[in-house]
Amino acid sequence: MNAFDPRTELDEIIDAADPAMSFIEGLSREQFLLDAMAQAAVSMKLVVIGEAVTRLARNRPDFVQAVPELPWRSVTGMRNRIAHGYYSVDMNVVWEAVSNDVPALRATAARVLASLGDAPSVGFES
């Protein structure tokens, strides 16, 4: 049995998703593409989300397998792309991620977190 509790990483996903989404509130795609500060802020939050997902995948592969509706590999792929190729990142892809994927990811993470309750999660039932 693995004592790693996935609730910490799920909280981190939610805590990074909320500001990422707020950073683009009221912005059009075109405005986002011209706003270096919004791009950097959103990109950093996507890296944080990717780090949390990476820790979950490394420490709780059973948990990752039990929640196939979360796009684990896509999230870590986006994190790697931003972290290691920042100047070649297509900000249109970042816009799509924060506009479409992050809200869905956040909702799923919140649902899964709620299903875990307050007890330490040693096992997981989806």
Chimera marker file (.cmm) of the C-alpha trace (Angstrom):
<marker_set name="trace">
<marker id="1" x="0.000" y="0.000" z="0.000" r="1" g="1" b="0" radius="0.5"/>
<marker id="2" x="1.253" y="3.474" z="-0.897" r="1" g="1" b="0" radius="0.5"/>
<marker id="3" x="0.792" y="6.135" z="1.814" r="1" g="1" b="0" radius="0.5"/>
<marker id="4" x="1.125" y="9.036" z="-0.652" r="1" g="1" b="0" radius="0.5"/>
<marker id="5" x="-2.101" y="11.046" z="-0.372" r="1" g="1" b="0" radius="0.5"/>
<marker id="6" x="-3.267" y="12.423" z="-3.751" r="1" g="1" b="0" radius="0.5"/>
<marker id="7" x="-5.442" y="15.093" z="-2.134" r="1" g="1" b="0" radius="0.5"/>
<marker id="8" x="-2.477" y="17.453" z="-1.782" r="1" g="1" b="0" radius="0.5"/>
<marker id="9" x="-1.791" y="17.364" z="-5.525" r="1" g="1" b="0" radius="0.5"/>
<marker id="10" x="-5.481" y="17.645" z="-6.397" r="1" g="1" b="0" radius="0.5"/>
<marker id="11" x="-5.650" y="20.746" z="-4.174" r="1" g="1" b="0" radius="0.5"/>
<marker id="12" x="-2.591" y="22.120" z="-5.946" r="1" g="1" b="0" radius="0.5"/>
<marker id="13" x="-4.199" y="21.550" z="-9.352" r="1" g="1" b="0" radius="0.5"/>
<marker id="14" x="-7.291" y="23.446" z="-8.242" r="1" g="1" b="0" radius="0.5"/>
<marker id="15" x="-5.247" y="26.185" z="-6.572" r="1" g="1" b="0" radius="0.5"/>
<marker id="16" x="-3.254" y="26.746" z="-9.777" r="1" g="1" b="0" radius="0.5"/>
<marker id="17" x="-6.216" y="26.417" z="-12.141" r="1" g="1" b="0" radius="0.5"/>
<marker id="18" x="-8.255" y="29.152" z="-10.460" r="1" g="1" b="0" radius="0.5"/>
<marker id="19" x="-5.756" y="31.989" z="-10.968" r="1" g="1" b="0" radius="0.5"/>
<marker id="20" x="-4.801" y="30.688" z="-14.426" r="1" g="1" b="0" radius="0.5"/>
<marker id="21" x="-8.416" y="31.086" z="-15.483" r="1" g="1" b="0" radius="0.5"/>
<marker id="22" x="-8.725" y="34.461" z="-13.751" r="1" g="1" b="0" radius="0.5"/>
<marker id="23" x="-5.638" y="35.780" z="-15.574" r="1" g="1" b="0" radius="0.5"/>
<marker id="24" x="-7.500" y="35.586" z="-18.888" r="1" g="1" b="0" radius="0.5"/>
<marker id="25" x="-10.843" y="36.795" z="-17.588" r="1" g="1" b="0" radius="0.5"/>
<marker id="26" x="-12.059" y="39.559" z="-19.876" r="1" g="1" b="0" radius="0.5"/>
<marker id="27" x="-9.286" y="38.981" z="-22.428" r="1" g="1" b="0" radius="0.5"/>
<marker id="28" x="-9.827" y="37.927" z="-26.002" r="1" g="1" b="0" radius="0.5"/>
<marker id="29" x="-7.359" y="35.562" z="-27.631" r="1" g="1" b="0" radius="0.5"/>
<marker id="30" x="-5.845" y="38.518" z="-29.457" r="1" g="1" b="0" radius="0.5"/>
<marker id="31" x="-5.405" y="40.488" z="-26.225" r="1" g="1" b="0" radius="0.5"/>
<marker id="32" x="-3.821" y="37.473" z="-24.544" r="1" g="1" b="0" radius="0.5"/>
<marker id="33" x="-1.396" y="37.046" z="-27.441" r="1" g="1" b="0" radius="0.5"/>
<marker id="34" x="-0.263" y="40.662" z="-26.959" r="1" g="1" b="0" radius="0.5"/>
<marker id="35" x="-0.031" y="40.475" z="-23.154" r="1" g="1" b="0" radius="0.5"/>
<marker id="36" x="3.342" y="39.066" z="-22.100" r="1" g="1" b="0" radius="0.5"/>
<marker id="37" x="2.455" y="39.275" z="-18.407" r="1" g="1" b="0" radius="0.5"/>
<marker id="38" x="-0.739" y="37.221" z="-18.827" r="1" g="1" b="0" radius="0.5"/>
<marker id="39" x="1.168" y="34.709" z="-20.953" r="1" g="1" b="0" radius="0.5"/>
<marker id="40" x="3.885" y="34.308" z="-18.316" r="1" g="1" b="0" radius="0.5"/>
<marker id="41" x="1.392" y="34.046" z="-15.463" r="1" g="1" b="0" radius="0.5"/>
<marker id="42" x="-0.762" y="31.458" z="-17.193" r="1" g="1" b="0" radius="0.5"/>
<marker id="43" x="2.284" y="29.495" z="-18.331" r="1" g="1" b="0" radius="0.5"/>
<marker id="44" x="3.621" y="29.340" z="-14.774" r="1" g="1" b="0" radius="0.5"/>
<marker id="45" x="0.308" y="28.028" z="-13.452" r="1" g="1" b="0" radius="0.5"/>
<marker id="46" x="0.279" y="25.372" z="-16.189" r="1" g="1" b="0" radius="0.5"/>
<marker id="47" x="3.753" y="24.305" z="-15.036" r="1" g="1" b="0" radius="0.5"/>
<marker id="48" x="2.485" y="24.071" z="-11.435" r="1" g="1" b="0" radius="0.5"/>
<marker id="49" x="-0.445" y="21.928" z="-12.569" r="1" g="1" b="0" radius="0.5"/>
<marker id="50" x="1.929" y="19.729" z="-14.569" r="1" g="1" b="0" radius="0.5"/>
<marker id="51" x="4.235" y="19.290" z="-11.577" r="1" g="1" b="0" radius="0.5"/>
<marker id="52" x="1.319" y="18.157" z="-9.410" r="1" g="1" b="0" radius="0.5"/>
<marker id="53" x="0.231" y="15.673" z="-12.072" r="1" g="1" b="0" radius="0.5"/>
<marker id="54" x="3.804" y="14.395" z="-12.427" r="1" g="1" b="0" radius="0.5"/>
<marker id="55" x="4.009" y="13.741" z="-8.678" r="1" g="1" b="0" radius="0.5"/>
<marker id="56" x="0.690" y="11.903" z="-8.761" r="1" g="1" b="0" radius="0.5"/>
<marker id="57" x="1.789" y="9.748" z="-11.684" r="1" g="1" b="0" radius="0.5"/>
<marker id="58" x="5.120" y="8.942" z="-10.043" r="1" g="1" b="0" radius="0.5"/>
<marker id="59" x="3.795" y="8.232" z="-6.552" r="1" g="1" b="0" radius="0.5"/>
<marker id="60" x="0.320" y="6.857" z="-7.235" r="1" g="1" b="0" radius="0.5"/>
<marker id="61" x="0.101" y="5.144" z="-10.631" r="1" g="1" b="0" radius="0.5"/>
<marker id="62" x="-2.922" y="3.253" z="-9.267" r="1" g="1" b="0" radius="0.5"/>
<marker id="63" x="-4.678" y="6.557" z="-8.685" r="1" g="1" b="0" radius="0.5"/>
<marker id="64" x="-3.828" y="7.801" z="-12.181" r="1" g="1" b="0" radius="0.5"/>
<marker id="65" x="-5.190" y="4.587" z="-13.721" r="1" g="1" b="0" radius="0.5"/>
<marker id="66" x="-8.368" y="4.851" z="-11.634" r="1" g="1" b="0" radius="0.5"/>
<marker id="67" x="-9.128" y="8.339" z="-12.990" r="1" g="1" b="0" radius="0.5"/>
<marker id="68" x="-8.787" y="8.045" z="-16.778" r="1" g="1" b="0" radius="0.5"/>
<marker id="69" x="-10.933" y="11.127" z="-17.410" r="1" g="1" b="0" radius="0.5"/>
<marker id="70" x="-8.039" y="13.350" z="-16.350" r="1" g="1" b="0" radius="0.5"/>
<marker id="71" x="-5.648" y="13.913" z="-19.285" r="1" g="1" b="0" radius="0.5"/>
<marker id="72" x="-2.531" y="12.990" z="-17.295" r="1" g="1" b="0" radius="0.5"/>
<marker id="73" x="-0.101" y="12.673" z="-20.211" r="1" g="1" b="0" radius="0.5"/>
<marker id="74" x="-1.329" y="15.806" z="-21.971" r="1" g="1" b="0" radius="0.5"/>
<marker id="75" x="-0.906" y="17.848" z="-18.811" r="1" g="1" b="0" radius="0.5"/>
<marker id="76" x="2.643" y="16.647" z="-18.195" r="1" g="1" b="0" radius="0.5"/>
<marker id="77" x="3.437" y="17.142" z="-21.874" r="1" g="1" b="0" radius="0.5"/>
<marker id="78" x="2.280" y="20.761" z="-21.702" r="1" g="1" b="0" radius="0.5"/>
<marker id="79" x="4.326" y="21.294" z="-18.537" r="1" g="1" b="0" radius="0.5"/>
<marker id="80" x="7.444" y="19.877" z="-20.184" r="1" g="1" b="0" radius="0.5"/>
<marker id="81" x="6.975" y="21.987" z="-23.284" r="1" g="1" b="0" radius="0.5"/>
<marker id="82" x="6.611" y="25.204" z="-21.287" r="1" g="1" b="0" radius="0.5"/>
<marker id="83" x="9.376" y="24.432" z="-18.793" r="1" g="1" b="0" radius="0.5"/>
<marker id="84" x="11.960" y="23.315" z="-21.342" r="1" g="1" b="0" radius="0.5"/>
<marker id="85" x="11.060" y="25.239" z="-24.477" r="1" g="1" b="0" radius="0.5"/>
<marker id="86" x="9.563" y="28.447" z="-23.192" r="1" g="1" b="0" radius="0.5"/>
<marker id="87" x="10.552" y="30.686" z="-26.095" r="1" g="1" b="0" radius="0.5"/>
<marker id="88" x="9.220" y="28.238" z="-28.645" r="1" g="1" b="0" radius="0.5"/>
<marker id="89" x="5.860" y="27.681" z="-26.924" r="1" g="1" b="0" radius="0.5"/>
<marker id="90" x="2.889" y="28.478" z="-29.132" r="1" g="1" b="0" radius="0.5"/>
<marker id="91" x="0.778" y="30.848" z="-27.048" r="1" g="1" b="0" radius="0.5"/>
<marker id="92" x="-2.262" y="29.896" z="-29.122" r="1" g="1" b="0" radius="0.5"/>
<marker id="93" x="-1.923" y="26.419" z="-27.603" r="1" g="1" b="0" radius="0.5"/>
<marker id="94" x="-1.590" y="27.932" z="-24.121" r="1" g="1" b="0" radius="0.5"/>
<marker id="95" x="-4.721" y="30.012" z="-24.784" r="1" g="1" b="0" radius="0.5"/>
<marker id="96" x="-6.658" y="26.921" z="-25.841" r="1" g="1" b="0" radius="0.5"/>
<marker id="97" x="-5.447" y="25.030" z="-22.782" r="1" g="1" b="0" radius="0.5"/>
<marker id="98" x="-6.402" y="27.722" z="-20.275" r="1" g="1" b="0" radius="0.5"/>
<marker id="99" x="-9.677" y="28.526" z="-22.042" r="1" g="1" b="0" radius="0.5"/>
<marker id="100" x="-10.910" y="24.977" z="-22.574" r="1" g="1" b="0" radius="0.5"/>
<marker id="101" x="-8.814" y="22.321" z="-20.882" r="1" g="1" b="0" radius="0.5"/>
<marker id="102" x="-8.034" y="23.923" z="-17.525" r="1" g="1" b="0" radius="0.5"/>
<marker id="103" x="-11.693" y="24.526" z="-16.559" r="1" g="1" b="0" radius="0.5"/>
<marker id="104" x="-12.531" y="20.892" z="-17.346" r="1" g="1" b="0" radius="0.5"/>
<marker id="105" x="-9.419" y="19.665" z="-15.536" r="1" g="1" b="0" radius="0.5"/>
<marker id="106" x="-10.269" y="21.779" z="-12.504" r="1" g="1" b="0" radius="0.5"/>
<marker id="107" x="-13.847" y="20.485" z="-12.394" r="1" g="1" b="0" radius="0.5"/>
<marker id="108" x="-12.704" y="16.872" z="-12.593" r="1" g="1" b="0" radius="0.5"/>
<marker id="109" x="-10.002" y="17.393" z="-9.954" r="1" g="1" b="0" radius="0.5"/>
<marker id="110" x="-12.590" y="18.993" z="-7.629" r="1" g="1" b="0" radius="0.5"/>
<marker id="111" x="-15.025" y="16.122" z="-8.184" r="1" g="1" b="0" radius="0.5"/>
<marker id="112" x="-12.364" y="13.499" z="-7.495" r="1" g="1" b="0" radius="0.5"/>
<marker id="113" x="-11.120" y="15.416" z="-4.447" r="1" g="1" b="0" radius="0.5"/>
<marker id="114" x="-14.654" y="15.595" z="-3.048" r="1" g="1" b="0" radius="0.5"/>
<marker id="115" x="-15.063" y="11.850" z="-3.563" r="1" g="1" b="0" radius="0.5"/>
<marker id="116" x="-11.972" y="11.219" z="-1.438" r="1" g="1" b="0" radius="0.5"/>
<marker id="117" x="-13.423" y="13.024" z="1.580" r="1" g="1" b="0" radius="0.5"/>
<marker id="118" x="-11.429" y="13.945" z="4.665" r="1" g="1" b="0" radius="0.5"/>
<marker id="119" x="-9.884" y="10.582" z="5.486" r="1" g="1" b="0" radius="0.5"/>
<marker id="120" x="-6.313" y="9.958" z="4.326" r="1" g="1" b="0" radius="0.5"/>
<marker id="121" x="-6.452" y="8.303" z="0.933" r="1" g="1" b="0" radius="0.5"/>
<marker id="122" x="-4.394" y="5.145" z="0.974" r="1" g="1" b="0" radius="0.5"/>
<marker id="123" x="-6.605" y="3.288" z="-1.471" r="1" g="1" b="0" radius="0.5"/>
<marker id="124" x="-8.800" y="4.834" z="-4.115" r="1" g="1" b="0" radius="0.5"/>
<marker id="125" x="-12.206" y="4.007" z="-5.453" r="1" g="1" b="0" radius="0.5"/>
<marker id="126" x="-13.306" y="5.951" z="-8.539" r="1" g="1" b="0" radius="0.5"/>
<link id1="1" id2="2" r="1" g="1" b="0" radius="0.2"/>
<link id1="2" id2="3" r="1" g="1" b="0" radius="0.2"/>
<link id1="3" id2="4" r="1" g="1" b="0" radius="0.2"/>
<link id1="4" id2="5" r="1" g="1" b="0" radius="0.2"/>
<link id1="5" id2="6" r="1" g="1" b="0" radius="0.2"/>
<link id1="6" id2="7" r="1" g="1" b="0" radius="0.2"/>
<link id1="7" id2="8" r="1" g="1" b="0" radius="0.2"/>
<link id1="8" id2="9" r="1" g="1" b="0" radius="0.2"/>
<link id1="9" id2="10" r="1" g="1" b="0" radius="0.2"/>
<link id1="10" id2="11" r="1" g="1" b="0" radius="0.2"/>
<link id1="11" id2="12" r="1" g="1" b="0" radius="0.2"/>
<link id1="12" id2="13" r="1" g="1" b="0" radius="0.2"/>
<link id1="13" id2="14" r="1" g="1" b="0" radius="0.2"/>
<link id1="14" id2="15" r="1" g="1" b="0" radius="0.2"/>
<link id1="15" id2="16" r="1" g="1" b="0" radius="0.2"/>
<link id1="16" id2="17" r="1" g="1" b="0" radius="0.2"/>
<link id1="17" id2="18" r="1" g="1" b="0" radius="0.2"/>
<link id1="18" id2="19" r="1" g="1" b="0" radius="0.2"/>
<link id1="19" id2="20" r="1" g="1" b="0" radius="0.2"/>
<link id1="20" id2="21" r="1" g="1" b="0" radius="0.2"/>
<link id1="21" id2="22" r="1" g="1" b="0" radius="0.2"/>
<link id1="22" id2="23" r="1" g="1" b="0" radius="0.2"/>
<link id1="23" id2="24" r="1" g="1" b="0" radius="0.2"/>
<link id1="24" id2="25" r="1" g="1" b="0" radius="0.2"/>
<link id1="25" id2="26" r="1" g="1" b="0" radius="0.2"/>
<link id1="26" id2="27" r="1" g="1" b="0" radius="0.2"/>
<link id1="27" id2="28" r="1" g="1" b="0" radius="0.2"/>
<link id1="28" id2="29" r="1" g="1" b="0" radius="0.2"/>
<link id1="29" id2="30" r="1" g="1" b="0" radius="0.2"/>
<link id1="30" id2="31" r="1" g="1" b="0" radius="0.2"/>
<link id1="31" id2="32" r="1" g="1" b="0" radius="0.2"/>
<link id1="32" id2="33" r="1" g="1" b="0" radius="0.2"/>
<link id1="33" id2="34" r="1" g="1" b="0" radius="0.2"/>
<link id1="34" id2="35" r="1" g="1" b="0" radius="0.2"/>
<link id1="35" id2="36" r="1" g="1" b="0" radius="0.2"/>
<link id1="36" id2="37" r="1" g="1" b="0" radius="0.2"/>
<link id1="37" id2="38" r="1" g="1" b="0" radius="0.2"/>
<link id1="38" id2="39" r="1" g="1" b="0" radius="0.2"/>
<link id1="39" id2="40" r="1" g="1" b="0" radius="0.2"/>
<link id1="40" id2="41" r="1" g="1" b="0" radius="0.2"/>
<link id1="41" id2="42" r="1" g="1" b="0" radius="0.2"/>
<link id1="42" id2="43" r="1" g="1" b="0" radius="0.2"/>
<link id1="43" id2="44" r="1" g="1" b="0" radius="0.2"/>
<link id1="44" id2="45" r="1" g="1" b="0" radius="0.2"/>
<link id1="45" id2="46" r="1" g="1" b="0" radius="0.2"/>
<link id1="46" id2="47" r="1" g="1" b="0" radius="0.2"/>
<link id1="47" id2="48" r="1" g="1" b="0" radius="0.2"/>
<link id1="48" id2="49" r="1" g="1" b="0" radius="0.2"/>
<link id1="49" id2="50" r="1" g="1" b="0" radius="0.2"/>
<link id1="50" id2="51" r="1" g="1" b="0" radius="0.2"/>
<link id1="51" id2="52" r="1" g="1" b="0" radius="0.2"/>
<link id1="52" id2="53" r="1" g="1" b="0" radius="0.2"/>
<link id1="53" id2="54" r="1" g="1" b="0" radius="0.2"/>
<link id1="54" id2="55" r="1" g="1" b="0" radius="0.2"/>
<link id1="55" id2="56" r="1" g="1" b="0" radius="0.2"/>
<link id1="56" id2="57" r="1" g="1" b="0" radius="0.2"/>
<link id1="57" id2="58" r="1" g="1" b="0" radius="0.2"/>
<link id1="58" id2="59" r="1" g="1" b="0" radius="0.2"/>
<link id1="59" id2="60" r="1" g="1" b="0" radius="0.2"/>
<link id1="60" id2="61" r="1" g="1" b="0" radius="0.2"/>
<link id1="61" id2="62" r="1" g="1" b="0" radius="0.2"/>
<link id1="62" id2="63" r="1" g="1" b="0" radius="0.2"/>
<link id1="63" id2="64" r="1" g="1" b="0" radius="0.2"/>
<link id1="64" id2="65" r="1" g="1" b="0" radius="0.2"/>
<link id1="65" id2="66" r="1" g="1" b="0" radius="0.2"/>
<link id1="66" id2="67" r="1" g="1" b="0" radius="0.2"/>
<link id1="67" id2="68" r="1" g="1" b="0" radius="0.2"/>
<link id1="68" id2="69" r="1" g="1" b="0" radius="0.2"/>
<link id1="69" id2="70" r="1" g="1" b="0" radius="0.2"/>
<link id1="70" id2="71" r="1" g="1" b="0" radius="0.2"/>
<link id1="71" id2="72" r="1" g="1" b="0" radius="0.2"/>
<link id1="72" id2="73" r="1" g="1" b="0" radius="0.2"/>
<link id1="73" id2="74" r="1" g="1" b="0" radius="0.2"/>
<link id1="74" id2="75" r="1" g="1" b="0" radius="0.2"/>
<link id1="75" id2="76" r="1" g="1" b="0" radius="0.2"/>
<link id1="76" id2="77" r="1" g="1" b="0" radius="0.2"/>
<link id1="77" id2="78" r="1" g="1" b="0" radius="0.2"/>
<link id1="78" id2="79" r="1" g="1" b="0" radius="0.2"/>
<link id1="79" id2="80" r="1" g="1" b="0" radius="0.2"/>
<link id1="80" id2="81" r="1" g="1" b="0" radius="0.2"/>
<link id1="81" id2="82" r="1" g="1" b="0" radius="0.2"/>
<link id1="82" id2="83" r="1" g="1" b="0" radius="0.2"/>
<link id1="83" id2="84" r="1" g="1" b="0" radius="0.2"/>
<link id1="84" id2="85" r="1" g="1" b="0" radius="0.2"/>
<link id1="85" id2="86" r="1" g="1" b="0" radius="0.2"/>
<link id1="86" id2="87" r="1" g="1" b="0" radius="0.2"/>
<link id1="87" id2="88" r="1" g="1" b="0" radius="0.2"/>
<link id1="88" id2="89" r="1" g="1" b="0" radius="0.2"/>
<link id1="89" id2="90" r="1" g="1" b="0" radius="0.2"/>
<link id1="90" id2="91" r="1" g="1" b="0" radius="0.2"/>
<link id1="91" id2="92" r="1" g="1" b="0" radius="0.2"/>
<link id1="92" id2="93" r="1" g="1" b="0" radius="0.2"/>
<link id1="93" id2="94" r="1" g="1" b="0" radius="0.2"/>
<link id1="94" id2="95" r="1" g="1" b="0" radius="0.2"/>
<link id1="95" id2="96" r="1" g="1" b="0" radius="0.2"/>
<link id1="96" id2="97" r="1" g="1" b="0" radius="0.2"/>
<link id1="97" id2="98" r="1" g="1" b="0" radius="0.2"/>
<link id1="98" id2="99" r="1" g="1" b="0" radius="0.2"/>
<link id1="99" id2="100" r="1" g="1" b="0" radius="0.2"/>
<link id1="100" id2="101" r="1" g="1" b="0" radius="0.2"/>
<link id1="101" id2="102" r="1" g="1" b="0" radius="0.2"/>
<link id1="102" id2="103" r="1" g="1" b="0" radius="0.2"/>
<link id1="103" id2="104" r="1" g="1" b="0" radius="0.2"/>
<link id1="104" id2="105" r="1" g="1" b="0" radius="0.2"/>
<link id1="105" id2="106" r="1" g="1" b="0" radius="0.2"/>
<link id1="106" id2="107" r="1" g="1" b="0" radius="0.2"/>
<link id1="107" id2="108" r="1" g="1" b="0" radius="0.2"/>
<link id1="108" id2="109" r="1" g="1" b="0" radius="0.2"/>
<link id1="109" id2="110" r="1" g="1" b="0" radius="0.2"/>
<link id1="110" id2="111" r="1" g="1" b="0" radius="0.2"/>
<link id1="111" id2="112" r="1" g="1" b="0" radius="0.2"/>
<link id1="112" id2="113" r="1" g="1" b="0" radius="0.2"/>
<link id1="113" id2="114" r="1" g="1" b="0" radius="0.2"/>
<link id1="114" id2="115" r="1" g="1" b="0" radius="0.2"/>
<link id1="115" id2="116" r="1" g="1" b="0" radius="0.2"/>
<link id1="116" id2="117" r="1" g="1" b="0" radius="0.2"/>
<link id1="117" id2="118" r="1" g="1" b="0" radius="0.2"/>
<link id1="118" id2="119" r="1" g="1" b="0" radius="0.2"/>
<link id1="119" id2="120" r="1" g="1" b="0" radius="0.2"/>
<link id1="120" id2="121" r="1" g="1" b="0" radius="0.2"/>
<link id1="121" id2="122" r="1" g="1" b="0" radius="0.2"/>
<link id1="122" id2="123" r="1" g="1" b="0" radius="0.2"/>
<link id1="123" id2="124" r="1" g="1" b="0" radius="0.2"/>
<link id1="124" id2="125" r="1" g="1" b="0" radius="0.2"/>
<link id1="125" id2="126" r="1" g="1" b="0" radius="0.2"/>
</marker_set>
